[in-house]
Every structure is written in structure tokens, then in C-alpha cells.
């Protein structure tokens, strides 16, 4: 069997945690930040995990990370 190519766009956007979860950054933090509360912007800084039903397809995109 040939090796699977890593999707380079996905490799730059997602990281795998020590426990094996795939972590992603949150959206809605690029512009129009003045209308968003401090609490909301603070939460947007934190990384979030990819949902369980999307994890299998993500594993195909980044098999060696």
C-alpha cells in the first residue's frame, strides 16, 4: 500500500493534542471586534476540539500528525 498524502491546508489549521483529540481555532475573531464583548473575545482565543463525527474524516486528512 502506498503512503497517504497529508492535506497541507489541514495540517496548518489543526493540531493533535496529547490525548489524541484534534484541536482547531475558533472563527469570528478576524474583524468587527468592537461589537463583541470581552468575555466572548477571550473565549475565542481558546482552542476547541473537532466534533466526534468529524474526527474520522479529519484523520484521513492528517494521518501522520
PDB file of N, CA, C and O in Angstrom:
ATOM      1  N   UNK A   1       0.845  -1.199   0.000  1.00  0.00           N
ATOM      2  CA  UNK A   1       0.000   0.000   0.000  1.00  0.00           C
ATOM      3  C   UNK A   1       0.881   1.252   0.000  1.00  0.00           C
ATOM      4  O   UNK A   1       1.853   1.324   0.753  1.00  0.00           O
ATOM      5  N   UNK A   2       0.550   2.231  -0.836  1.00  0.00           N
ATOM      6  CA  UNK A   2       1.308   3.479  -0.811  1.00  0.00           C
ATOM      7  C   UNK A   2       0.954   4.313   0.421  1.00  0.00           C
ATOM      8  O   UNK A   2      -0.094   4.137   1.043  1.00  0.00           O
ATOM      9  N   UNK A   3       1.851   5.209   0.738  1.00  0.00           N
ATOM     10  CA  UNK A   3       1.597   6.103   1.868  1.00  0.00           C
ATOM     11  C   UNK A   3       0.502   7.100   1.497  1.00  0.00           C
ATOM     12  O   UNK A   3       0.296   7.394   0.320  1.00  0.00           O
ATOM     13  N   UNK A   4      -0.196   7.615   2.504  1.00  0.00           N
ATOM     14  CA  UNK A   4      -1.253   8.609   2.282  1.00  0.00           C
ATOM     15  C   UNK A   4      -0.627   9.991   2.338  1.00  0.00           C
ATOM     16  O   UNK A   4       0.187  10.271   3.219  1.00  0.00           O
ATOM     17  N   UNK A   5      -0.998  10.852   1.411  1.00  0.00           N
ATOM     18  CA  UNK A   5      -0.500  12.226   1.438  1.00  0.00           C
ATOM     19  C   UNK A   5      -1.273  13.026   2.475  1.00  0.00           C
ATOM     20  O   UNK A   5      -2.493  12.906   2.585  1.00  0.00           O
ATOM     21  N   UNK A   6      -0.552  13.844   3.232  1.00  0.00           N
ATOM     22  CA  UNK A   6      -1.165  14.740   4.200  1.00  0.00           C
ATOM     23  C   UNK A   6      -1.734  15.941   3.465  1.00  0.00           C
ATOM     24  O   UNK A   6      -1.078  16.495   2.583  1.00  0.00           O
ATOM     25  N   UNK A   7      -2.942  16.346   3.817  1.00  0.00           N
ATOM     26  CA  UNK A   7      -3.539  17.565   3.275  1.00  0.00           C
ATOM     27  C   UNK A   7      -2.861  18.742   3.964  1.00  0.00           C
ATOM     28  O   UNK A   7      -3.055  18.958   5.160  1.00  0.00           O
ATOM     29  N   UNK A   8      -2.067  19.501   3.218  1.00  0.00           N
ATOM     30  CA  UNK A   8      -1.231  20.551   3.809  1.00  0.00           C
ATOM     31  C   UNK A   8      -2.054  21.688   4.417  1.00  0.00           C
ATOM     32  O   UNK A   8      -1.652  22.281   5.419  1.00  0.00           O
ATOM     33  N   UNK A   9      -3.200  21.991   3.814  1.00  0.00           N
ATOM     34  CA  UNK A   9      -4.066  23.032   4.375  1.00  0.00           C
ATOM     35  C   UNK A   9      -4.593  22.626   5.729  1.00  0.00           C
ATOM     36  O   UNK A   9      -4.652  23.448   6.644  1.00  0.00           O
ATOM     37  N   UNK A  10      -4.980  21.364   5.873  1.00  0.00           N
ATOM     38  CA  UNK A  10      -5.486  20.860   7.148  1.00  0.00           C
ATOM     39  C   UNK A  10      -4.367  20.775   8.182  1.00  0.00           C
ATOM     40  O   UNK A  10      -4.592  21.040   9.363  1.00  0.00           O
ATOM     41  N   UNK A  11      -3.171  20.408   7.748  1.00  0.00           N
ATOM     42  CA  UNK A  11      -2.036  20.286   8.668  1.00  0.00           C
ATOM     43  C   UNK A  11      -1.677  21.623   9.302  1.00  0.00           C
ATOM     44  O   UNK A  11      -1.199  21.666  10.435  1.00  0.00           O
ATOM     45  N   UNK A  12      -1.906  22.718   8.572  1.00  0.00           N
ATOM     46  CA  UNK A  12      -1.614  24.048   9.107  1.00  0.00           C
ATOM     47  C   UNK A  12      -2.715  24.539  10.042  1.00  0.00           C
ATOM     48  O   UNK A  12      -2.462  25.366  10.918  1.00  0.00           O
ATOM     49  N   UNK A  13      -3.927  24.037   9.861  1.00  0.00           N
ATOM     50  CA  UNK A  13      -5.066  24.539  10.638  1.00  0.00           C
ATOM     51  C   UNK A  13      -5.387  23.729  11.886  1.00  0.00           C
ATOM     52  O   UNK A  13      -6.010  24.247  12.812  1.00  0.00           O
ATOM     53  N   UNK A  14      -4.972  22.469  11.927  1.00  0.00           N
ATOM     54  CA  UNK A  14      -5.339  21.594  13.033  1.00  0.00           C
ATOM     55  C   UNK A  14      -4.106  21.003  13.696  1.00  0.00           C
ATOM     56  O   UNK A  14      -3.094  20.757  13.040  1.00  0.00           O
ATOM     57  N   UNK A  15      -4.197  20.776  15.005  1.00  0.00           N
ATOM     58  CA  UNK A  15      -3.134  20.135  15.762  1.00  0.00           C
ATOM     59  C   UNK A  15      -3.747  18.990  16.543  1.00  0.00           C
ATOM     60  O   UNK A  15      -4.933  19.019  16.872  1.00  0.00           O
ATOM     61  N   UNK A  16      -2.944  17.986  16.836  1.00  0.00           N
ATOM     62  CA  UNK A  16      -3.418  16.855  17.625  1.00  0.00           C
ATOM     63  C   UNK A  16      -2.887  17.014  19.043  1.00  0.00           C
ATOM     64  O   UNK A  16      -1.689  17.213  19.241  1.00  0.00           O
ATOM     65  N   UNK A  17      -3.786  16.927  20.042  1.00  0.00           N
ATOM     66  CA  UNK A  17      -3.391  17.073  21.444  1.00  0.00           C
ATOM     67  C   UNK A  17      -2.752  15.775  21.934  1.00  0.00           C
ATOM     68  O   UNK A  17      -2.752  14.766  21.229  1.00  0.00           O
ATOM     69  N   UNK A  18      -2.209  15.815  23.150  1.00  0.00           N
ATOM     70  CA  UNK A  18      -1.561  14.630  23.717  1.00  0.00           C
ATOM     71  C   UNK A  18      -2.544  13.490  23.897  1.00  0.00           C
ATOM     72  O   UNK A  18      -2.177  12.323  23.763  1.00  0.00           O
ATOM     73  N   UNK A  19      -3.786  13.819  24.200  1.00  0.00           N
ATOM     74  CA  UNK A  19      -4.787  12.775  24.403  1.00  0.00           C
ATOM     75  C   UNK A  19      -5.329  12.232  23.081  1.00  0.00           C
ATOM     76  O   UNK A  19      -6.099  11.272  23.075  1.00  0.00           O
ATOM     77  N   UNK A  20      -4.925  12.853  21.945  1.00  0.00           N
ATOM     78  CA  UNK A  20      -5.333  12.368  20.634  1.00  0.00           C
ATOM     79  C   UNK A  20      -6.485  13.117  20.005  1.00  0.00           C
ATOM     80  O   UNK A  20      -6.913  12.788  18.899  1.00  0.00           O
ATOM     81  N   UNK A  21      -7.002  14.142  20.712  1.00  0.00           N
ATOM     82  CA  UNK A  21      -8.084  14.944  20.138  1.00  0.00           C
ATOM     83  C   UNK A  21      -7.519  15.884  19.082  1.00  0.00           C
ATOM     84  O   UNK A  21      -6.378  16.332  19.194  1.00  0.00           O
ATOM     85  N   UNK A  22      -8.303  16.181  18.069  1.00  0.00           N
ATOM     86  CA  UNK A  22      -7.885  17.136  17.043  1.00  0.00           C
ATOM     87  C   UNK A  22      -8.402  18.510  17.461  1.00  0.00           C
ATOM     88  O   UNK A  22      -9.604  18.701  17.649  1.00  0.00           O
ATOM     89  N   UNK A  23      -7.485  19.460  17.604  1.00  0.00           N
ATOM     90  CA  UNK A  23      -7.831  20.795  18.073  1.00  0.00           C
ATOM     91  C   UNK A  23      -7.887  21.765  16.899  1.00  0.00           C
ATOM     92  O   UNK A  23      -7.128  21.646  15.937  1.00  0.00           O
ATOM     93  N   UNK A  24      -8.803  22.728  16.998  1.00  0.00           N
ATOM     94  CA  UNK A  24      -8.980  23.738  15.955  1.00  0.00           C
ATOM     95  C   UNK A  24      -9.075  25.107  16.603  1.00  0.00           C
ATOM     96  O   UNK A  24      -9.335  25.226  17.801  1.00  0.00           O
ATOM     97  N   UNK A  25      -8.859  26.147  15.791  1.00  0.00           N
ATOM     98  CA  UNK A  25      -9.065  27.508  16.274  1.00  0.00           C
ATOM     99  C   UNK A  25     -10.512  27.898  16.050  1.00  0.00           C
ATOM    100  O   UNK A  25     -11.199  27.303  15.219  1.00  0.00           O
ATOM    101  N   UNK A  26     -10.974  28.889  16.783  1.00  0.00           N
ATOM    102  CA  UNK A  26     -12.360  29.341  16.653  1.00  0.00           C
ATOM    103  C   UNK A  26     -12.468  30.435  15.599  1.00  0.00           C
ATOM    104  O   UNK A  26     -11.523  31.190  15.368  1.00  0.00           O
ATOM    105  N   UNK A  27     -13.622  30.509  14.969  1.00  0.00           N
ATOM    106  CA  UNK A  27     -13.870  31.532  13.975  1.00  0.00           C
ATOM    107  C   UNK A  27     -14.407  32.819  14.606  1.00  0.00           C
ATOM    108  O   UNK A  27     -14.466  32.931  15.831  1.00  0.00           O
ATOM    109  N   UNK A  28     -14.790  33.771  13.789  1.00  0.00           N
ATOM    110  CA  UNK A  28     -15.411  35.042  14.205  1.00  0.00           C
ATOM    111  C   UNK A  28     -14.475  35.923  15.017  1.00  0.00           C
ATOM    112  O   UNK A  28     -14.932  36.649  15.900  1.00  0.00           O
ATOM    113  N   UNK A  29     -13.175  35.879  14.740  1.00  0.00           N
ATOM    114  CA  UNK A  29     -12.265  36.730  15.501  1.00  0.00           C
ATOM    115  C   UNK A  29     -11.374  37.579  14.599  1.00  0.00           C
ATOM    116  O   UNK A  29     -10.332  38.062  15.042  1.00  0.00           O
ATOM    117  N   UNK A  30     -11.767  37.766  13.345  1.00  0.00           N
ATOM    118  CA  UNK A  30     -10.883  38.491  12.431  1.00  0.00           C
ATOM    119  C   UNK A  30     -11.178  39.986  12.365  1.00  0.00           C
ATOM    120  O   UNK A  30     -10.247  40.785  12.270  1.00  0.00           O
ATOM    121  N   UNK A  31     -12.440  40.382  12.413  1.00  0.00           N
ATOM    122  CA  UNK A  31     -12.771  41.811  12.331  1.00  0.00           C
ATOM    123  C   UNK A  31     -14.125  42.059  13.000  1.00  0.00           C
ATOM    124  O   UNK A  31     -14.802  41.126  13.431  1.00  0.00           O
ATOM    125  N   UNK A  32     -14.504  43.343  13.075  1.00  0.00           N
ATOM    126  CA  UNK A  32     -15.708  43.811  13.789  1.00  0.00           C
ATOM    127  C   UNK A  32     -15.676  43.308  15.243  1.00  0.00           C
ATOM    128  O   UNK A  32     -16.641  42.721  15.733  1.00  0.00           O
ATOM    129  N   UNK A  33     -14.550  43.551  15.915  1.00  0.00           N
ATOM    130  CA  UNK A  33     -14.386  43.077  17.286  1.00  0.00           C
ATOM    131  C   UNK A  33     -14.958  44.045  18.314  1.00  0.00           C
ATOM    132  O   UNK A  33     -15.142  43.680  19.475  1.00  0.00           O
ATOM    133  N   UNK A  34     -15.239  45.274  17.897  1.00  0.00           N
ATOM    134  CA  UNK A  34     -15.736  46.265  18.857  1.00  0.00           C
ATOM    135  C   UNK A  34     -17.134  45.937  19.361  1.00  0.00           C
ATOM    136  O   UNK A  34     -17.497  46.321  20.473  1.00  0.00           O
ATOM    137  N   UNK A  35     -17.923  45.230  18.554  1.00  0.00           N
ATOM    138  CA  UNK A  35     -19.289  44.893  18.981  1.00  0.00           C
ATOM    139  C   UNK A  35     -19.326  43.644  19.865  1.00  0.00           C
ATOM    140  O   UNK A  35     -20.343  43.363  20.498  1.00  0.00           O
ATOM    141  N   UNK A  36     -18.228  42.902  19.910  1.00  0.00           N
ATOM    142  CA  UNK A  36     -18.195  41.659  20.692  1.00  0.00           C
ATOM    143  C   UNK A  36     -17.686  41.956  22.105  1.00  0.00           C
ATOM    144  O   UNK A  36     -16.808  42.796  22.299  1.00  0.00           O
ATOM    145  N   UNK A  37     -18.247  41.262  23.068  1.00  0.00           N
ATOM    146  CA  UNK A  37     -17.896  41.505  24.464  1.00  0.00           C
ATOM    147  C   UNK A  37     -16.495  40.976  24.777  1.00  0.00           C
ATOM    148  O   UNK A  37     -15.950  40.156  24.037  1.00  0.00           O
ATOM    149  N   UNK A  38     -15.922  41.456  25.882  1.00  0.00           N
ATOM    150  CA  UNK A  38     -14.594  40.996  26.303  1.00  0.00           C
ATOM    151  C   UNK A  38     -14.606  39.516  26.576  1.00  0.00           C
ATOM    152  O   UNK A  38     -13.678  38.794  26.211  1.00  0.00           O
ATOM    153  N   UNK A  39     -15.667  39.065  27.223  1.00  0.00           N
ATOM    154  CA  UNK A  39     -15.782  37.650  27.566  1.00  0.00           C
ATOM    155  C   UNK A  39     -15.808  36.785  26.315  1.00  0.00           C
ATOM    156  O   UNK A  39     -15.173  35.732  26.263  1.00  0.00           O
ATOM    157  N   UNK A  40     -16.552  37.239  25.301  1.00  0.00           N
ATOM    158  CA  UNK A  40     -16.665  36.485  24.053  1.00  0.00           C
ATOM    159  C   UNK A  40     -15.328  36.423  23.332  1.00  0.00           C
ATOM    160  O   UNK A  40     -14.945  35.367  22.830  1.00  0.00           O
ATOM    161  N   UNK A  41     -14.605  37.553  23.274  1.00  0.00           N
ATOM    162  CA  UNK A  41     -13.307  37.586  22.601  1.00  0.00           C
ATOM    163  C   UNK A  41     -12.278  36.733  23.341  1.00  0.00           C
ATOM    164  O   UNK A  41     -11.409  36.117  22.724  1.00  0.00           O
ATOM    165  N   UNK A  42     -12.385  36.707  24.654  1.00  0.00           N
ATOM    166  CA  UNK A  42     -11.486  35.884  25.467  1.00  0.00           C
ATOM    167  C   UNK A  42     -11.714  34.399  25.190  1.00  0.00           C
ATOM    168  O   UNK A  42     -10.762  33.624  25.098  1.00  0.00           O
ATOM    169  N   UNK A  43     -12.971  34.013  25.058  1.00  0.00           N
ATOM    170  CA  UNK A  43     -13.305  32.617  24.741  1.00  0.00           C
ATOM    171  C   UNK A  43     -12.855  32.234  23.343  1.00  0.00           C
ATOM    172  O   UNK A  43     -12.501  31.079  23.105  1.00  0.00           O
ATOM    173  N   UNK A  44     -12.861  33.183  22.411  1.00  0.00           N
ATOM    174  CA  UNK A  44     -12.448  32.903  21.033  1.00  0.00           C
ATOM    175  C   UNK A  44     -10.948  32.623  20.927  1.00  0.00           C
ATOM    176  O   UNK A  44     -10.496  32.024  19.951  1.00  0.00           O
ATOM    177  N   UNK A  45     -10.165  33.059  21.943  1.00  0.00           N
ATOM    178  CA  UNK A  45      -8.732  32.779  21.932  1.00  0.00           C
ATOM    179  C   UNK A  45      -8.441  31.304  22.197  1.00  0.00           C
ATOM    180  O   UNK A  45      -7.426  30.778  21.739  1.00  0.00           O
ATOM    181  N   UNK A  46      -9.321  30.640  22.929  1.00  0.00           N
ATOM    182  CA  UNK A  46      -9.102  29.254  23.317  1.00  0.00           C
ATOM    183  C   UNK A  46      -9.311  28.318  22.129  1.00  0.00           C
ATOM    184  O   UNK A  46     -10.161  28.563  21.273  1.00  0.00           O
ATOM    185  N   UNK A  47      -8.542  27.267  22.091  1.00  0.00           N
ATOM    186  CA  UNK A  47      -8.712  26.258  21.042  1.00  0.00           C
ATOM    187  C   UNK A  47      -9.901  25.375  21.393  1.00  0.00           C
ATOM    188  O   UNK A  47     -10.216  25.184  22.567  1.00  0.00           O
ATOM    189  N   UNK A  48     -10.551  24.846  20.385  1.00  0.00           N
ATOM    190  CA  UNK A  48     -11.687  23.946  20.577  1.00  0.00           C
ATOM    191  C   UNK A  48     -11.360  22.617  19.915  1.00  0.00           C
ATOM    192  O   UNK A  48     -10.526  22.553  19.012  1.00  0.00           O
ATOM    193  N   UNK A  49     -12.020  21.560  20.367  1.00  0.00           N
ATOM    194  CA  UNK A  49     -11.775  20.257  19.749  1.00  0.00           C
ATOM    195  C   UNK A  49     -12.772  20.039  18.625  1.00  0.00           C
ATOM    196  O   UNK A  49     -13.894  20.545  18.666  1.00  0.00           O
ATOM    197  N   UNK A  50     -12.355  19.285  17.629  1.00  0.00           N
ATOM    198  CA  UNK A  50     -13.212  18.942  16.491  1.00  0.00           C
ATOM    199  C   UNK A  50     -14.252  17.952  16.991  1.00  0.00           C
ATOM    200  O   UNK A  50     -13.941  17.076  17.798  1.00  0.00           O
ATOM    201  N   UNK A  51     -15.487  18.086  16.515  1.00  0.00           N
ATOM    202  CA  UNK A  51     -16.563  17.215  16.983  1.00  0.00           C
ATOM    203  C   UNK A  51     -16.288  15.757  16.626  1.00  0.00           C
ATOM    204  O   UNK A  51     -15.540  15.462  15.694  1.00  0.00           O
ATOM    205  N   UNK A  52     -16.900  14.858  17.377  1.00  0.00           N
ATOM    206  CA  UNK A  52     -16.589  13.433  17.248  1.00  0.00           C
ATOM    207  C   UNK A  52     -16.941  12.870  15.874  1.00  0.00           C
ATOM    208  O   UNK A  52     -16.230  12.004  15.365  1.00  0.00           O
ATOM    209  N   UNK A  53     -18.030  13.351  15.266  1.00  0.00           N
ATOM    210  CA  UNK A  53     -18.417  12.799  13.964  1.00  0.00           C
ATOM    211  C   UNK A  53     -17.546  13.316  12.827  1.00  0.00           C
ATOM    212  O   UNK A  53     -17.544  12.732  11.744  1.00  0.00           O
ATOM    213  N   UNK A  54     -16.802  14.405  13.051  1.00  0.00           N
ATOM    214  CA  UNK A  54     -15.884  14.913  12.031  1.00  0.00           C
ATOM    215  C   UNK A  54     -14.467  14.377  12.209  1.00  0.00           C
ATOM    216  O   UNK A  54     -13.635  14.505  11.311  1.00  0.00           O
ATOM    217  N   UNK A  55     -14.196  13.784  13.353  1.00  0.00           N
ATOM    218  CA  UNK A  55     -12.841  13.327  13.655  1.00  0.00           C
ATOM    219  C   UNK A  55     -12.349  12.268  12.681  1.00  0.00           C
ATOM    220  O   UNK A  55     -11.180  12.280  12.296  1.00  0.00           O
ATOM    221  N   UNK A  56     -13.231  11.347  12.274  1.00  0.00           N
ATOM    222  CA  UNK A  56     -12.805  10.276  11.358  1.00  0.00           C
ATOM    223  C   UNK A  56     -12.363  10.824  10.008  1.00  0.00           C
ATOM    224  O   UNK A  56     -11.367  10.364   9.449  1.00  0.00           O
ATOM    225  N   UNK A  57     -13.095  11.802   9.479  1.00  0.00           N
ATOM    226  CA  UNK A  57     -12.694  12.394   8.200  1.00  0.00           C
ATOM    227  C   UNK A  57     -11.435  13.241   8.359  1.00  0.00           C
ATOM    228  O   UNK A  57     -10.639  13.342   7.426  1.00  0.00           O
ATOM    229  N   UNK A  58     -11.244  13.853   9.533  1.00  0.00           N
ATOM    230  CA  UNK A  58     -10.041  14.643   9.785  1.00  0.00           C
ATOM    231  C   UNK A  58      -8.815  13.743   9.864  1.00  0.00           C
ATOM    232  O   UNK A  58      -7.731  14.133   9.430  1.00  0.00           O
ATOM    233  N   UNK A  59      -8.975  12.553  10.411  1.00  0.00           N
ATOM    234  CA  UNK A  59      -7.861  11.601  10.500  1.00  0.00           C
ATOM    235  C   UNK A  59      -7.349  11.220   9.112  1.00  0.00           C
ATOM    236  O   UNK A  59      -6.161  10.951   8.932  1.00  0.00           O
ATOM    237  N   UNK A  60      -8.249  11.199   8.141  1.00  0.00           N
ATOM    238  CA  UNK A  60      -7.844  10.897   6.764  1.00  0.00           C
ATOM    239  C   UNK A  60      -7.033  12.055   6.169  1.00  0.00           C
ATOM    240  O   UNK A  60      -6.129  11.833   5.365  1.00  0.00           O
ATOM    241  N   UNK A  61      -7.357  13.286   6.566  1.00  0.00           N
ATOM    242  CA  UNK A  61      -6.653  14.443   6.030  1.00  0.00           C
ATOM    243  C   UNK A  61      -5.262  14.598   6.658  1.00  0.00           C
ATOM    244  O   UNK A  61      -4.309  14.976   5.977  1.00  0.00           O
ATOM    245  N   UNK A  62      -5.151  14.304   7.955  1.00  0.00           N
ATOM    246  CA  UNK A  62      -3.855  14.449   8.642  1.00  0.00           C
ATOM    247  C   UNK A  62      -3.487  13.127   9.321  1.00  0.00           C
ATOM    248  O   UNK A  62      -3.577  13.018  10.544  1.00  0.00           O
ATOM    249  N   UNK A  63      -3.077  12.129   8.548  1.00  0.00           N
ATOM    250  CA  UNK A  63      -2.848  10.801   9.129  1.00  0.00           C
ATOM    251  C   UNK A  63      -1.594  10.694   9.990  1.00  0.00           C
ATOM    252  O   UNK A  63      -1.547   9.844  10.878  1.00  0.00           O
ATOM    253  N   UNK A  64      -0.585  11.518   9.764  1.00  0.00           N
ATOM    254  CA  UNK A  64       0.682  11.341  10.460  1.00  0.00           C
ATOM    255  C   UNK A  64       0.979  12.391  11.501  1.00  0.00           C
ATOM    256  O   UNK A  64       2.097  12.438  12.016  1.00  0.00           O
ATOM    257  N   UNK A  65       0.023  13.233  11.830  1.00  0.00           N
ATOM    258  CA  UNK A  65       0.245  14.265  12.857  1.00  0.00           C
ATOM    259  C   UNK A  65      -0.045  13.737  14.231  1.00  0.00           C
ATOM    260  O   UNK A  65       0.088  14.467  15.213  1.00  0.00           O
TER     261      UNK A  65
END
